[in-house]
Amino acid sequence: MKLTLNGKSQFFDANPTLQEVLESFGQTGGPFAVALNKEFVPRSQYATVRLNDGDQLDLVVPMQGG
């Protein structure tokens, strides 16, 4: 199955959880939010949300500046 994270595609053998996918992309901590198919997912649900072929993930990191 194919998933896309911030425009970068990767293939997975099975329907992984959101947590598994984030770990495979090296996102294990830090301040960020995740949108799955343009809908934000609460961090408390990362380990239980199963992804499907063609899902699009957007990782949003807060910016500082002025």
ABEGO torsion letter per residue (X at the ends): XBBBBGGBBBBBABBBBAAAAAAAAGBABEBBBBBBGGBBBBAAAAAABBBBBGBBBBBBBBBBEX
